[in-house]
Amino acid sequence: MLSQIYSRHREILLDLFHESMAELSPATMIQRKVQLKNRTLTVGDREYWLGSSEKVYVIGSGKASGTLALELEKILGNRIADGLVVVNRGFSKKGKRIQFFESDHPTPTNSSFSAALELITFLKTIPPKSILINLISGGTSSLIYAPPVGIELQSAANLWSLLLDSGATIEEMNTVRKQISAVHGGRLLRFVKNLRLIDLILSDVPGNKPEVIGSGPTTVDETTIEDALAILKKFDLIKKLPPDIADYLFNRLRFNDSDKPRLGSDSLLDHQQYVIGTSTDLAAIIAEKAQKKNFSSRYYKEAYSDSTKKIAIQIAKDAIAVLNGQIELQKPAILVYHGESYVSVNGNGKGGRNQELALTAALALEGQHKISLLSLGTDGKDGPTDVAGAAINGLTTLRARKKDLHPEEYLKDNDSYSFFSALGDTIRTEKHVTNLMDIQLILIEA
């Protein structure tokens, strides 16, 4: 009986996720923000008169940038003169006027360096006073990367890996990354002088700050070398730094040397930024759709940013409180959480934030019948795995123990992927190409 209930829960939650993602697809977000009527281009609250012949240029980088670019082509058509967008490896579609350059994530490679150089070369060809639309989404910190003089590309890749395993938040990681990049932290602004720049941004970070999203290649940044070193010290990474990076950071600190653009720069004729999609938008749509399906629902407007363990335990506590009537929410109910958690990797297993969160929650909800949870990465990828996340319920760990699988050991070894694969509880969502952080849906049965 319970297994049938949980199968229905899983179907309901997945349907809600897919329906909501379709409503907040990159195509939809571009359509809401960009319109072309006759000879007037409208972006957000601004109008640009194109006349009979003026063209628009397009650049971009990030996991969702390719899909955004294809939709922009549909809207602007032959008004696009040229474009270059850096996409995640494996993006198979082709543009009519926009070129796609494949690169790598989550650590920079030679392709990332090549992509940055290609992008800079392309920017230098754009005529002065042109309109340039820049499409930014999560993944930009790695997909485009050029090291400053004195830093080896492999050293940067090693640091990226250290940060990913450290337990640092995305804002902390990007604060460090910006200090050792020739294109992030606003440095790409040096190559768009005398242009009218429009940034269209999908947020994959709590707080939705443009200077944090993708390490802000076209956003003036006020973080410092001191900030980066404080973060590296906090996570005990100073001694683990590659020697060339350590020398670079401490020399910059010693000579108070910074090459970043500062506020008040007049290098741009005009610069507009619009965050066109956030995880809060997605959570609100899910909650609304849940109500239309006769569920009470609640979502949190603020994206979380905390350890995977703390988030999982809080979600479990809230779900149990709803089940027991301590939180006044009529059942059946659906709770929606969203944000970016972080994991301190100490084991040798394989997994991602969502699977680790789901496994932690499964232990906290063991025996709490009629509660199910779905935890997914909205880009369809959870860490270095081929799945988006996992589904759990009050029976998950009990089922595992009967199969002689010990969830505590898998969690200790950061091996959530192997655990859920053995149970058949991993989730794949390849059809969604966007990046709005992570999402958790919890169903509490009446």
N, C-alpha and C positions, 0 to 999 in steps of 0.2 A: 504493500500500500504506500509506504513512504517513498519507495523508489519511483513509483508512478508520479507522486506529487513533485518530487525533485526533477523528474524529466520534464514535467509541465513547466516548472519554474524556469528551468534552463531555456526552454523554448520561448517563454514569455520575455525573459530578460534579453536574449539575443535578438528577438524581433524588435524590441524597443531600441536597442543599440543601433541596429542596421537602419531602421526607419529614421531615426534621429540623425544619424550620420549622413544619410542621403539628403535630408533637408538642410544640412549645414555642410554640404560638399564644397570643395574649392570653387567649383563652377558657380554655385549659388552665391557664394560670398563675393566673387568678382562681379557678378551680375548686379548685386545690390549696391555696389560701390562705383561702378564704371558704366557710363552710358555715352553713346555717340548719336546725336540727333542733328541731321543736316551737317553743318560744318562746326558744330559746337561739341567739344568733349567735356563731359562733366565727370569729375572725380571727387566723391565726397561732397563737400559744400563749395567746391571751386569749379568755375567754368573756364575753359580755354578755347579761344577762337582759333580754329585751324585754317580758316580761309579756304582757298580752292586747292592749295597744293602742299601745305605744311604736313610733314610726316612726324611720326612718333617713334622713338627708339625704346627698346625693352632690354633689361638685364634681369638677372635673378639668380638665387641660389637657395637650396633647401630641399627637404624631402617632398614638399608639396608644390614646389615652384614650377615643375613641368606641367602639372595639371592646371595650375593657375594661368600659365602662359598659353596653353591651348585654348582656354576659354577667352582669354584676352584677344587672341587672334580672331575668334568668331565675332567678337564685338567690334573690333577696330578694322579688320580686314586689310585692304590695301593702304590704309593710313599708317600701317607699320612699315617703316623703311627697312629696319633690320633689327635683329635681336640675338642675344647670347645668354642662355640660361643654363646654370650648372645643376645637374640632377643626380640623384642617387643611382649607382650602378644598377643596370637591369631595367631602366626606364625605356620601354621599347617603342614608344610612339614618336612620330616625327612631326615637326611643325612646317607650315608652308612658308613663313617668313622669319621664324625664329629658329636659330640653331640650338641644339641641345648638346651639352658637353657632360659626359658621365664622369663621376668622381666617387670618392670613397668616404665611408662613415663607419664607426665613430672616431677613428683616429686618422690623422692626415697621412697621405701617401704621396708618391711622385705625381699621381693624377691630380691631387689637391693643389700641388704647386703649379702644375701645368695649367690647371683651370684658373687659378688666380692670375697667372701671366697672360693667358688668353683674354681674360676679362679686362685687365688693364690695357692691353693692346687695343681691344675693341673700343673701350671708352675714349681712347685718344683719337679715334676716327670720327667721333660724333661732332657735327658742326656746332659752333657756338649758338647759344640761345635756344637750342632744341629742347623739346620736352622728352624727358627720360623717365620711364616707369620702371621701378625696381621692385621685384617680387621676392620677398624674404620669408623664409619659414625655418623651422627647426632643422638642425643639421648643418647649418651654414658655418659653424665654428670649425668643422672638419672638411666639408666639401670644397671650400676654397681656403687655401692657406699658403702664405709665403713667409718664411722665416726672416727675421732681421739679419743683417750682416753679422757673422760670427756664430750663428746658431745652425747646427746641422738639422736637416729635416727629421732624421731618425730620432734625434734627441727630443724634438717637439712631440713626436708620436709616442715616445716613452713616457713623457710627462702627462700627455692626455690619458694614457692607460693608468698611470698612478692616480690621477685625479678621479677617474671613473670608479676605481676600486676603493677610494679613500673614505667615502661617506660624506663628501662635500656636497652642498646643494648646487643646483645648476648655476645660481648667481655667483656663488663662490668660485666654481670651476671657471666660469667665463671671465671673472675678474682677473684670474691668473692668466688665462689664455690671451686676453687682450694685451697684456704687457709684453708678450713675446711674439707678436704678429705684425707683419708689414701691411696687413689689409684690414684687420679688425680694430675695434676701439675708435671708429670714425676715420681711420686712415685711408679708406677708399675715397673719401671726400676730396682728396688731393687731385684725383683724376677726373672730377666732374665739374671743374671750374667753368663758370659762364654757361651753365645748363640750368634748366628748370626741372628739378628732381622731385619725383613723387614716389614715396615708399609705400607699398601696400604690404602689410605684415600680418602673418598668422602667428599667434603667440603660442609658444610651447613652454612658457615659464610662468611661475606664480608672480602676480603683480603686473604682468603684461608690459614691462618696461622695454621700449625699443632698444635702449642701450645694452640690455641683457640678451634679448632674443638674437640668436645666432652670433653672439659677441659683437653685435652692433657695428657692422662694417661702414654704415653711412650715418651713424649717430654719434655726435660729439660726446665723449666719455670723460667723466671726472674722477674715475678711480686711479690709483697711483701704484707705484712700485711698492711703497710701504704697505698698502692694502694687500697686494699679492703675497708679499713675504709673510704678513701676519696670518694669512690663510694657510700657506704652506707650513708655517710653524705649528698652527693649530692642529693640523692633521699629521704632524711628525714627518713631513716630506722634505725638509731642508737637506738632510743628509743623503736623501735618495735622489736628489736632483742630478741630472747629467751635468758634468763639469762645465760645459760650454754655456748652459743655461744659468747655472749658479754664477759664473763669472759675469755674464751679461747683466743679470739682475743687480748684483752687488756693485758693479761699475756704474750702472745707471743711477743707483741710489747714492753712491759716493759723489758723483758729479752733478747730481740733481738734474739729470738730462732726460728730457721727454720730447718725443717727436709727434705727439698726438695733436690734432686740431683742437682748439679751445673755443669755448662759447664766445660768440660775438664775431666769429670769422665771417668775412664778406666774400668768400670765394664762390658762393652760389648766388645766382640771380634770384632763385626762389627755391624753397625746400618745404614740401608738405609731407607729413607722415600720417598714415591711417592704419590703426590696428583693426583689421577687417574680420577677425574671428578669434574667439577665446574659448577656453574650456568651460567658462561660466555660461556662455551662449549655448553650448551643447548640453550642459546639465539642466538648464532651464527648459530646453525643448524636450528632453527625456521626461522630466517631471510633468510637463503639460500633457504629453502623450500618455503617460501612465494614468493620469486622472481621466482621460477620455476612455481608457480601458477599464474604468471603475476601480482603480486603486487610489487610496490616499497616497500622497507623495510629498517629499520634502527634499530640497537640494540646498547646498551651501554655496552662497555667492562667492565667497573667497576661496581661491584655490589653496590647498594645503601645501606645505613645504616642510617636511619633517622626515624622520627615519621611517623606513618601511614598517618596522616593528611597532612603533608608536601609533602610526596611522591604522594598521591592522587591528590592534587592540582597541583603539577608540571606536572603530567601525563595529567591532563585535559587541562592545559594551552598549552602543546605541541600539543595535538590533535587538539585543536581549531586553533592553529597557522598553522598547516598543512592544515586544512579545509579552512582557510581564505587566504592561500598562503603566509603567513608570514614566514613559513619555507618551503624552496623550496624542495618539495618532491612530485613527480608526484602521483596523485590519480588514482585509489584506492591505499591506502598505509597501511602498517602495521608497528607499532612501538612495540618494545619488551623491556621490563624492567625486572630486576631481582635483588633480594637482600633479605634483612631481615629488615623489619620495626619493630617498637615497639609501643605499645599502653599503655597509662596511663589509667588504669581501675578505673573509678569513679562511674559507674552505677552498676545496679544489673542484667543486662541482660545477654544474652548468645551470644557468637560469637567468631571470630578469626581474625587474622590480615587481611587476604584476604577479608573476608566479610566486615570488618570495612572499609578497603581501598575502596572496591567497592561501599559501600554506600556513603562515602565521595565524591568519584568521580561522582556518580550519581547525587548528588546535584549540583556539579560544572558544570556538563554537561547537566543539565535540559534544554530541548528545543533545544539543539544543535543536530539537526537531522543528521542522517547518520553517527553517531559515536557509536561504540560498544566497550566494554571492558570486558575482561575475566581475573579474578584474582584468582590464584590457588596455593595451597601448593603442591609442587612436590611429597611429600610423600603421597598424597591423604587424608591428614587430616589437617583441619584448626582449631587450638585451640581445646577446649574441645567439639567439635561437630562431627557429623557423615558425614560431607561433606568436600570437598576439597576447596571450595570457592564459588564464585558467578559470574554471568554474568549481566552486566548492559548496558543500552544504553540511548539515549536522551529522551526516553519516560518513563523510569523506574519510576521516582518519580511522573510524571504526572499520570501514571496508578495507582500508590499507592494512590494518593490523591483522585482519583475517588472512591477508595475502603474505603475511610475514614481512611487511614493509613498515619500517619504524620512522614515522614522520619527523620526530625530534632529531634523529641522526641525519636525515636528508637536509633539514633546516640548518643544522650545525655546519654541514659541509657545503652550504649554499648550492644545493643540488635539487632545487625545486622542479626543474625541467624533467629530470629522470623520474622523480616521484609521480608527477602528473601524467607523464607519458605511460608509465606502468599501469595507471588507473584508467587511462583513456579520457582524461579530463582537461587536456590542453584544448585551446580554442584558436582556430585560424580564421582570419578575416581579411584575406588578400584583396578583396574588392574595394577596400577603402584606402584612398591615397590622400592622406592629410596628416596633420601633426598638431593635435591640440592637447598635448600631455596625456595623462592616464585617466581612466574613468572606472569607477566602481559602482555597481548597481546591486542593491540588497533587497530581496523580497522576503517579507515576513507574512506568513500565512495566517489566516484567521484561526 
